Every structure is written in C-alpha cells, then in structure tokens.
Amino acid sequence: MASLVAEGLELAAAAGAAALDGHFAVRHAVFVADQGLFEGTDRDAHDDDPATVHVVATVGGAIVGAVRLYPLAGSTWKGDRLAVLPEARVGTVGAELVRFAVRTAGERGGHRMLAHVQLPNVRFFERLGWTRDAEPERYVGVMHQPMAIGLKASGGPAAAAITISGPPRVDGRRTHPWA
C-alpha cells in the first residue's frame, strides 16, 4: 500500500456532516469494533463542544484517518482519538494526523499539547517529538502513557487543509510544509 500517500493524502478539519460522519466512522471502526475499548460508541462531551476540532485524513476521497483536538485550561491543548483504518497504516497517515493536530493547536494559541498514548505507540510519538509526561496509567482498561509536546505558533495561516502528494524521499519519509 506504499502508493496510498503517493495518490495524495489530504488533511483538514471536518467541514460538513459527511466529513464529521466519516471522522466518527473511522473512530468507531478502530476503538469500538477493532479494539473493543468502548461499547457502542467512543463519542463523549468533547465531540459536542464547538471548540473541538475534528480532523480527517482522506485519500482519493475516502476518509482513512481521524484525530480530534481541543483546548484545555490556559494555552494547553489535548489531542486524542487518533485512529487510522488498518489498510492505511502502512503509510504516513498517522504521523501526518499528529503533525496536523500539533500545528493546528499551535496556530490557535496553544503552547503545550497533551495526549494519552497506548503503550505500544509510545515510540511512534517519541519519534514525532513528544515526551513522556508522567507514569503510565490505565484508561478504558488499557495502559496509556501520558505524553506532551511543546507547541510553536507559526506566523502563517491556520492549518485549514494540507495536501501531501508525490513520492516519498529515498529514506521513506516525506517532507512536510511545516518541517
């Protein structure tokens, strides 16, 4: 599936009912159906808060990934519910969703972002610049690692949408518009 991203990965805040439904469908597929972390739904009060940003990753018009972010107290933001459909996990969809969330929170005035990461995914987040923020703790029956990253406000426009296309670099990584 290496061609997944070469076809064009688009990241954007969910705009409209169809995109929001797709966002929730990806989360349901991963957290309810696949992992069994929640019964029925993983939705909570943050999903109804107008300050919450629901992000979707699309390839060829199909939503293949999701993440949400929302402000906490002061200039701290929370990123959670990062979900990528199994067929899209071989590309860089997850990393791009995390980078998009971090950039968006920074552009909205955030100085720090927090997340609870399932233990098998800690190295993935560390490679993206996140650090362990406390001792691991149980959340929805599974051990999670609290993690944090500092945010930088950019002088540019808000991260309304990003399109990544073209072949990966020789080392398999992509260049990013904000790297």
C-alpha positions as CSV (number, residue, x, y, z in Angstrom):
1,M,0.0,0.0,0.0
2,A,3.0,2.3,-0.4
3,S,1.1,4.1,-3.2
4,L,-1.5,5.2,-0.6
5,V,0.1,8.5,0.1
6,A,1.5,9.0,-3.4
7,E,-2.1,9.3,-4.6
8,G,-2.5,12.3,-2.4
9,L,-3.2,12.5,1.3
10,E,-5.4,15.4,2.4
11,L,-5.7,16.6,6.0
12,A,-8.4,19.0,7.0
13,A,-10.8,19.9,9.9
14,A,-14.0,18.1,9.2
15,A,-16.3,20.5,7.3
16,G,-19.9,19.4,7.0
17,A,-21.9,16.5,8.1
18,A,-20.4,13.9,5.7
19,A,-16.9,14.6,6.8
20,L,-17.9,14.6,10.5
21,D,-19.7,11.3,10.0
22,G,-16.6,9.9,8.3
23,H,-14.5,11.0,11.2
24,F,-16.8,9.3,13.7
25,A,-17.0,6.1,11.5
26,V,-13.2,5.8,11.5
27,R,-13.0,6.2,15.3
28,H,-15.9,3.6,15.7
29,A,-14.1,1.1,13.4
30,V,-10.9,1.4,15.4
31,F,-11.9,2.0,19.0
32,V,-15.2,0.2,19.2
33,A,-15.2,-2.6,16.5
34,D,-11.5,-3.4,16.3
35,Q,-10.0,-2.7,19.8
36,G,-13.2,-3.1,21.9
37,L,-12.2,-0.1,24.1
38,F,-15.7,1.3,24.2
39,E,-19.1,-0.3,24.0
40,G,-21.4,1.2,21.4
41,T,-19.6,4.5,20.8
42,D,-16.4,6.3,21.7
43,R,-18.1,9.7,21.5
44,D,-18.2,11.9,24.6
45,A,-18.9,15.5,25.6
46,H,-15.8,16.8,23.8
47,D,-17.4,15.8,20.5
48,D,-20.3,18.3,21.1
49,D,-18.0,21.1,22.2
50,P,-17.7,23.8,19.4
51,A,-14.1,24.3,20.4
52,T,-13.2,20.7,19.4
53,V,-11.5,20.3,16.1
54,H,-12.3,17.0,14.3
55,V,-9.6,16.3,11.7
56,V,-9.9,13.8,8.8
57,A,-7.3,12.3,6.6
58,T,-8.6,11.4,3.1
59,V,-7.0,9.6,0.2
60,G,-8.9,9.5,-3.1
61,G,-11.9,11.0,-1.4
62,A,-12.2,8.2,1.2
63,I,-11.7,9.1,4.9
64,V,-8.9,6.8,6.2
65,G,-7.9,8.5,9.4
66,A,-9.1,10.8,12.2
67,V,-7.9,12.7,15.2
68,R,-9.5,15.3,17.4
69,L,-8.1,18.2,19.5
70,Y,-9.5,20.6,21.9
71,P,-8.3,23.3,24.3
72,L,-7.9,22.6,28.0
73,A,-7.1,25.3,30.6
74,G,-4.9,28.2,29.6
75,S,-2.8,27.5,26.5
76,T,-2.8,23.7,26.9
77,W,-4.5,21.5,24.2
78,K,-5.4,17.9,24.2
79,G,-5.1,15.6,21.2
80,D,-6.9,12.3,21.3
81,R,-8.8,9.6,19.4
82,L,-6.1,9.2,16.8
83,A,-7.4,6.5,14.5
84,V,-6.2,5.1,11.2
85,L,-8.0,2.3,9.3
86,P,-5.9,-0.8,9.0
87,E,-5.5,-0.6,5.3
88,A,-3.9,2.9,5.7
89,R,-1.5,2.1,8.5
90,V,1.4,1.2,6.2
91,G,1.8,4.8,5.0
92,T,2.4,8.0,7.0
93,V,-1.3,8.8,7.7
94,G,-1.0,8.6,11.5
95,A,2.2,10.7,11.6
96,E,0.6,13.4,9.4
97,L,-2.5,13.5,11.5
98,V,-0.4,14.0,14.7
99,R,1.6,16.8,13.0
100,F,-1.5,18.5,11.7
101,A,-3.1,18.4,15.2
102,V,0.1,19.8,16.8
103,R,0.3,22.6,14.2
104,T,-3.3,23.5,14.5
105,A,-3.2,23.7,18.3
106,G,-0.1,25.9,18.0
107,E,-1.7,28.2,15.4
108,R,-4.7,28.6,17.7
109,G,-2.6,29.9,20.5
110,G,-1.6,26.7,22.3
111,H,1.8,26.4,24.0
112,R,1.6,22.8,25.0
113,M,-0.3,19.7,23.9
114,L,-1.1,16.6,25.9
115,A,-2.1,13.1,24.9
116,H,-2.7,9.6,26.4
117,V,-1.0,7.1,24.2
118,Q,-1.4,3.3,24.3
119,L,1.9,1.8,25.3
120,P,2.7,0.1,22.0
121,N,2.6,3.6,20.3
122,V,4.9,5.5,22.6
123,R,8.0,5.2,20.4
124,F,5.9,6.4,17.4
125,F,5.1,9.6,19.4
126,E,8.6,10.0,20.7
127,R,9.9,10.0,17.1
128,L,7.4,12.8,16.4
129,G,8.9,14.9,19.2
130,W,6.6,14.0,22.1
131,T,8.0,13.2,25.6
132,R,6.7,11.1,28.4
133,D,4.8,13.4,30.9
134,A,4.0,11.1,33.8
135,E,3.9,7.5,34.8
136,P,1.7,5.2,32.7
137,E,-1.9,4.9,33.8
138,R,-4.9,2.8,33.0
139,Y,-7.5,4.4,30.7
140,V,-10.6,2.5,29.3
141,G,-9.0,-0.7,30.7
142,V,-5.7,-0.3,28.7
143,M,-2.4,1.1,29.9
144,H,-1.7,4.5,28.4
145,Q,1.4,6.8,28.6
146,P,0.7,10.5,29.3
147,M,2.8,12.5,26.8
148,A,3.3,16.1,26.0
149,I,4.8,18.3,23.3
150,G,5.6,22.0,23.2
151,L,3.8,24.0,20.5
152,K,5.1,26.7,18.3
153,A,2.8,29.4,16.9
154,S,3.5,30.0,13.3
155,G,3.1,33.3,11.6
156,G,1.3,31.7,8.7
157,P,-2.4,30.9,8.2
158,A,-4.2,28.4,10.3
159,A,-3.9,24.8,9.2
160,A,-7.2,24.7,7.4
161,A,-6.1,22.0,5.0
162,I,-2.9,20.3,3.9
163,T,-2.4,18.2,0.8
164,I,0.6,15.9,0.7
165,S,1.5,14.2,-2.6
166,G,4.3,12.9,-4.6
167,P,6.8,10.1,-3.9
168,P,8.4,9.7,-0.6
169,R,12.0,10.7,-0.1
170,V,14.7,8.0,-0.5
171,D,14.6,7.2,3.2
172,G,10.8,6.6,3.0
173,R,9.9,9.7,4.8
174,R,8.0,12.7,3.5
175,T,8.9,16.3,3.6
176,H,6.3,18.5,5.3
177,P,5.3,22.0,4.6
178,W,6.0,23.0,8.2
179,A,9.1,21.0,8.8
